[in-house]
Amino acid sequence: MESSGIITLVSDMGHNDYYVAAVKGTILSQLSDAKIVDITHQIPPFDIFKTAFILKNCYKNFPKGSIHIIGVNPEISVDTPHLVVKHNEHFFIGADNGIFSLLFDEIPTDVYEINIKQDTDDLTFPVKDIFTKVACHLARGGTPELVSRRKESVRQVITYQPVFDDKSIRGSVIYIDGYGNLITNITQAMFKNVGRGRAFSIHSRRIQIFELSKKYGDVSEGDPLALFTSSGYLEIAMNRAVEGAGGGASKLFGININDTIVVEFNDNLL
């Protein structure tokens, strides 16, 4: 697989310190024509679940052969080696902390444990001292085998999955975006398979919605809506109500991460 020369960064390092600049400088010192793309550095500290959701929903938009550095909870240990994972014609570099079991719909099979040495005895900044070396190697057209050895599997993290029967789906909120929109773990395929075109009610606490919208503007400003976005997950939102400005579905409905969202189907539901 040929590298695109693009190196993306996702981390919890923020923008108030020197960390992101140090990582970028290290990449450019090794590969002056590197194409570096920031995905986000505003991940809550050590939150691999939010990291996986964000990266999962954008990496496929990058050219094949892109290299994605995951700088969240990157510390190495006996039980947490550093990995290169090749999947869907992309490269991913990060710690085996469970992120790779969350990132893909299937378990990756092209897994490599990084075995290169860093140039310093300081083990506190592997994103800069290890991940950048591997990323630049791959960006030059190098293979994972030259900087790592094959590994059988990645660490698995158990996540809550929706439960369903013939009449309902019981899911949960897995992500809240910057607008306060609530993204659930209920997929469009599951909704269609269980619902079979029947009338439905989507509800949780103070909210009840009886139809799907195609876009946010399908309802009046300040009204709630439910729709399936490009991510393929059911989202509950408020049209033009923004988190932090007195609005946002999460704040207005008092709904947070892991809270339950229920879809009930009924042939006779009005």
C-alpha positions as CSV (number, residue, x, y, z in Angstrom):
1,M,0.0,0.0,0.0
2,E,1.5,3.3,-1.1
3,S,1.5,6.1,1.5
4,S,-0.4,9.3,0.7
5,G,2.2,11.3,2.6
6,I,-0.6,12.7,4.9
7,I,-0.1,12.4,8.7
8,T,-3.1,13.2,10.9
9,L,-3.0,14.0,14.6
10,V,-5.7,13.3,17.2
11,S,-4.9,13.9,20.8
12,D,-5.9,15.2,24.2
13,M,-3.0,17.6,24.4
14,G,-5.0,20.8,23.8
15,H,-3.6,24.1,22.4
16,N,-2.4,25.8,25.5
17,D,0.9,24.0,25.9
18,Y,3.9,23.2,23.7
19,Y,3.1,19.5,23.1
20,V,1.3,19.7,19.7
21,A,4.0,22.0,18.3
22,A,6.7,19.7,19.6
23,V,5.1,16.8,17.8
24,K,4.7,18.7,14.5
25,G,8.2,20.0,14.7
26,T,9.6,16.5,15.2
27,I,7.7,15.3,12.2
28,L,8.9,18.2,10.0
29,S,12.5,17.7,11.2
30,Q,12.4,14.1,9.9
31,L,10.2,14.8,6.8
32,S,10.2,18.4,5.8
33,D,7.5,18.0,3.1
34,A,5.1,16.1,5.4
35,K,1.4,17.0,5.1
36,I,0.2,17.3,8.7
37,V,-3.5,17.5,9.4
38,D,-5.0,18.2,12.8
39,I,-8.2,16.3,13.5
40,T,-8.6,17.5,17.0
41,H,-6.5,18.1,20.2
42,Q,-9.5,18.8,22.4
43,I,-10.2,15.2,23.4
44,P,-11.0,14.9,27.2
45,P,-7.9,13.5,28.9
46,F,-7.4,9.8,28.3
47,D,-10.9,9.4,26.7
48,I,-10.4,6.7,24.1
49,F,-14.1,6.4,23.5
50,K,-14.5,9.9,22.2
51,T,-11.3,9.5,20.3
52,A,-12.5,6.4,18.5
53,F,-15.9,8.0,17.6
54,I,-14.2,11.1,16.1
55,L,-11.5,9.3,14.2
56,K,-13.9,6.5,13.1
57,N,-16.2,9.1,11.5
58,C,-13.5,11.0,9.6
59,Y,-10.5,8.8,8.6
60,K,-12.3,7.3,5.6
61,N,-12.5,10.8,4.1
62,F,-8.7,11.0,3.9
63,P,-6.9,9.5,0.9
64,K,-5.9,5.8,1.1
65,G,-2.5,5.4,2.6
66,S,-2.9,8.2,5.1
67,I,-1.2,7.7,8.5
68,H,-3.2,8.5,11.7
69,I,-1.3,9.2,15.0
70,I,-3.4,8.6,18.0
71,G,-2.0,10.6,20.9
72,V,-4.5,9.7,23.6
73,N,-3.5,7.6,26.6
74,P,-0.3,6.6,24.8
75,E,1.9,5.4,27.7
76,I,3.6,2.1,27.1
77,S,3.6,-0.8,29.6
78,V,4.1,-4.6,29.6
79,D,0.4,-5.0,28.9
80,T,0.1,-1.9,26.7
81,P,2.5,-2.1,23.7
82,H,2.6,0.5,21.0
83,L,1.1,-0.7,17.7
84,V,0.9,0.0,14.0
85,V,-2.4,-1.2,12.6
86,K,-3.1,-1.3,8.9
87,H,-6.9,-1.3,8.2
88,N,-9.1,-0.2,5.3
89,E,-5.9,0.9,3.4
90,H,-5.0,3.3,6.2
91,F,-2.3,3.2,8.9
92,F,-3.0,3.9,12.6
93,I,-0.3,4.4,15.2
94,G,-1.2,4.3,18.9
95,A,-1.1,2.4,22.2
96,D,-2.9,-1.0,22.6
97,N,-5.2,0.5,25.2
98,G,-8.5,-0.7,23.6
99,I,-8.8,2.1,21.1
100,F,-8.4,-0.2,18.1
101,S,-11.3,-2.4,19.2
102,L,-13.5,0.7,19.3
103,L,-12.3,2.3,16.1
104,F,-13.4,-0.3,13.5
105,D,-16.5,-2.4,12.9
106,E,-14.4,-5.5,12.7
107,I,-11.3,-6.7,14.5
108,P,-8.2,-5.6,12.5
109,T,-5.9,-8.4,11.3
110,D,-2.8,-6.5,10.2
111,V,-1.4,-5.6,13.6
112,Y,2.2,-4.9,14.4
113,E,4.0,-4.2,17.7
114,I,6.5,-1.3,17.4
115,N,10.0,-2.4,18.3
116,I,12.2,0.6,17.5
117,K,14.1,2.4,20.1
118,Q,13.8,6.1,20.9
119,D,16.7,8.5,21.1
120,T,16.0,9.6,24.7
121,D,15.6,7.9,28.0
122,D,12.5,10.0,28.7
123,L,9.5,7.7,28.3
124,T,6.8,10.4,29.0
125,F,6.2,11.6,25.4
126,P,5.9,8.6,23.1
127,V,3.8,10.5,20.6
128,K,6.8,12.7,19.9
129,D,9.6,10.2,20.4
130,I,8.1,7.0,18.9
131,F,5.0,7.6,16.9
132,T,6.5,10.4,14.8
133,K,9.4,8.1,13.8
134,V,7.1,5.4,12.7
135,A,4.7,7.8,10.9
136,C,7.6,9.3,8.9
137,H,9.0,5.9,8.1
138,L,5.6,4.9,6.6
139,A,5.2,8.3,4.9
140,R,8.5,7.6,3.0
141,G,7.0,4.4,1.7
142,G,8.5,2.1,4.4
143,T,6.7,-1.0,5.5
144,P,5.5,-1.8,9.1
145,E,7.7,-4.9,9.2
146,L,10.9,-2.7,9.3
147,V,9.8,-1.0,12.5
148,S,7.6,-3.6,14.2
149,R,6.8,-7.2,14.4
150,R,3.5,-9.0,13.8
151,K,1.1,-9.3,16.6
152,E,-1.9,-11.6,16.8
153,S,-4.6,-9.3,18.2
154,V,-5.5,-6.0,19.8
155,R,-6.9,-5.4,23.3
156,Q,-10.7,-5.6,23.4
157,V,-12.8,-3.1,25.3
158,I,-16.4,-4.1,26.0
159,T,-19.0,-1.4,25.1
160,Y,-22.7,-1.1,25.7
161,Q,-24.6,-2.2,22.7
162,P,-28.3,-1.5,22.0
163,V,-30.8,-4.2,23.0
164,F,-33.9,-4.8,21.0
165,D,-36.9,-7.0,20.5
166,D,-39.8,-6.9,18.0
167,K,-41.3,-3.7,19.5
168,S,-38.4,-1.6,20.7
169,I,-34.8,-0.6,20.7
170,R,-33.1,0.5,23.9
171,G,-29.8,2.4,23.2
172,S,-27.7,5.0,24.8
173,V,-26.0,8.3,24.1
174,I,-22.4,7.7,23.0
175,Y,-21.3,11.2,22.0
176,I,-22.3,14.9,22.5
177,D,-21.0,17.3,19.8
178,G,-20.1,20.9,20.1
179,Y,-23.7,21.9,19.4
180,G,-25.1,19.8,22.2
181,N,-26.5,17.3,19.8
182,L,-26.9,13.7,21.2
183,I,-25.5,10.9,19.1
184,T,-26.7,7.5,20.1
185,N,-25.5,4.0,19.4
186,I,-28.7,3.1,17.4
187,T,-27.8,2.6,13.8
188,Q,-30.0,3.4,10.8
189,A,-29.8,-0.3,9.7
190,M,-31.0,-1.5,13.1
191,F,-33.8,1.1,13.1
192,K,-35.0,-0.1,9.7
193,N,-34.7,-3.8,10.5
194,V,-36.6,-3.6,13.8
195,G,-39.1,-0.9,12.8
196,R,-40.1,-2.3,9.4
197,G,-41.7,0.9,8.4
198,R,-44.0,1.1,11.5
199,A,-44.9,4.3,13.4
200,F,-42.5,5.0,16.3
201,S,-41.8,7.1,19.4
202,I,-38.3,8.2,20.3
203,H,-38.1,9.2,24.0
204,S,-35.9,9.8,27.0
205,R,-36.8,11.9,30.1
206,R,-38.4,15.1,28.8
207,I,-38.3,14.4,25.1
208,Q,-40.6,12.5,22.8
209,I,-40.3,12.6,19.0
210,F,-42.6,10.8,16.5
211,E,-40.9,11.3,13.2
212,L,-37.5,11.5,11.5
213,S,-36.2,14.7,9.9
214,K,-33.8,14.8,6.9
215,K,-32.2,18.1,8.0
216,Y,-32.1,20.4,11.0
217,G,-34.2,23.0,9.3
218,D,-37.2,20.6,8.9
219,V,-38.4,21.9,12.3
220,S,-38.9,25.4,13.7
221,E,-36.0,27.0,15.5
222,G,-35.7,25.7,19.0
223,D,-37.8,22.6,18.3
224,P,-36.4,19.1,18.9
225,L,-35.8,16.6,16.1
226,A,-34.3,13.2,15.4
227,L,-32.4,12.3,12.3
228,F,-29.7,9.9,10.9
229,T,-26.5,11.8,10.1
230,S,-23.7,10.8,7.8
231,S,-22.2,8.8,10.7
232,G,-25.2,6.4,10.4
233,Y,-26.3,6.9,14.0
234,L,-29.5,8.2,15.4
235,E,-29.0,11.8,16.5
236,I,-31.3,13.9,18.7
237,A,-30.9,17.7,18.3
238,M,-32.5,21.1,18.7
239,N,-32.7,23.3,15.6
240,R,-30.3,26.2,16.2
241,A,-30.0,25.7,19.9
242,V,-26.3,25.7,20.7
243,E,-24.6,24.2,23.8
244,G,-22.9,27.0,25.8
245,A,-25.4,29.7,24.5
246,G,-28.3,28.6,26.7
247,G,-29.3,25.8,24.4
248,G,-28.3,22.4,23.0
249,A,-30.3,19.2,23.3
250,S,-28.0,17.8,26.0
251,K,-28.4,20.8,28.3
252,L,-32.1,21.5,27.6
253,F,-33.2,17.9,28.1
254,G,-30.7,17.1,30.8
255,I,-29.3,14.1,28.8
256,N,-25.7,13.0,29.1
257,I,-23.3,10.4,27.9
258,N,-24.6,6.8,28.6
259,D,-28.1,8.0,29.2
260,T,-30.8,5.7,27.7
261,I,-32.7,6.5,24.5
262,V,-35.7,4.3,23.7
263,V,-37.4,3.8,20.3
264,E,-40.8,2.1,20.5
265,F,-42.6,0.8,17.4
266,N,-46.3,0.3,17.2
267,D,-48.6,-0.4,14.3
268,N,-51.3,1.7,15.9
269,L,-49.1,4.5,17.3
270,L,-50.6,7.9,16.4
